[in-house]
């Protein structure tokens, strides 16, 4: 399902590993698909971002790139909390999960989650990011 969005286009990158966060942020910048990158080092920080910007829908992300393996709240636990957020906060947002190792159990669990559009291996590959973007978003200027 394609979502019609207006610029600026925002991506939220959720990863507890600072090195992966920096590498994937650089790849996102190089892709030139997004106007803004929201970096969060935990699922809790990402959920707080949604709450802080509840009255500012133009600051909410259009795509979430979510690491699976994180301490305290892993990617699947984040999704359990994300589904409880108001529908209007999620209306123009898609979620892709990231993993260092593509474990069969994680693949099945990600594919079974209605919010997840794709499971990607880290680090991001610009062509895969572009394919996800083009398949899921239409920019109206």
N, C-alpha and C positions, 0 to 999 in steps of 0.2 A: 504494500500500500504506500503510495507516494503522499508526502505531506507538502503542502504549499507553504513556503516560508518567505519572509522578507529579510533583507539585510538589516542589521548585521547578523551573521550566522555564527552561533556559538557552539563550541564543543567543550564538554566537561571530561577531564581525564582524571580518573580515580585510581591511584596506585600508591601503595605504602612504600615502595622502593624508589628512593629519590633518583637513582641513576636511570631506572626505567622511565620515570616521570620526565626527566630531562631529555633523554633520547627520543621518546615518543613525542614530546612537545616540539622538538626540532623537526621531526618528520612531518608533523602536522603543519608547522610553519612553512616548510618547503612545499607542501602540497598546494598551498594557497587556496584551499577550499573554505577555510573558516576565517572569520574576522577577529575572533576572540577565543582564547583558550582559558578555561577555568580549571586550575589545578587544585586537586584535593588529595591529601595523603591518607585519607580514611573514608570509609562509608559514612561515619558519623559526621565528618566535616562536610561531606557532600549534602547530606540531609539537612544540616544546619544552613547551608547556602540556600537551599530551596526555601526554608522557613524565613530566613533574613530577607529574601527578595520576593516574598509572596505577593506583595502589592506592585511589583515591577516585572510583569511578564516578559518585557523586552530584555531582561537580564538573565532569564532562564535558558538553559542549554537546549539546543536542537538535537544534539547527539551526545550520548554518554558512552565513553570508552571505559569499561569497568573491569579492573583486575579481579580475577577469581580468588586467588589465595592472598588474603590479608589477615593480620592478627585482629582479635577482638570481634570484628564484623567482616566476614568474607563477602565475596560478590553476591552469592546467593542470599545471604542474610540481608544485604543491602536491598536486593530486589523485593524481599518480603516486606521491608519497610516502605520502599518506593511505591509499591502497589497501593498502600494506604493513603498516599498523598492525594490531594484533590485532583480530579480529572482534568481541570483546566490548566494545571501546572504541567501535566504530562501530555497535553493535546498535541503539541508540536515537537515532541521529543521521541527519539528512538534510542535503543540501547544495544551496543555490541559489547561482548565480553572478551577479555584478553587473558591469555594464559601463556606461561613460559613453556609448559608441556601440555600437549593436547591429549589429556587423559580421556579414555573412552567414557568413563562415568561422568566426567564434566561435560563432554560433548552431548551425551544423552540428556543430562539435567538442563543444560543450556537450551537445547532444541525443544525441550518440553515446556519451557517458560515462555508464556505468550508475549512478554515484553522484549525478549531477546531476538534480534534480527540476524545475528551472526556471531560465531565464536572465532576469534582471530588469534594467531600465534604472535607472541612478542619477540622481537620488536615489530612494530607496524611496518607494513610494506605499502609505499605510497599508492601503487596501482590498486591494491585491495581496498584501501581507504577511499580512493576515488570511485571505485565500483560500488561500494556501499552507499556513498553519498549520492551518486547519480541514480541508483536504483530506488532510493527512499525519499529524495527531496527534489522539489521544483522551486527554484528561486523566482519570486515575483518582484520586479524592481519598479 
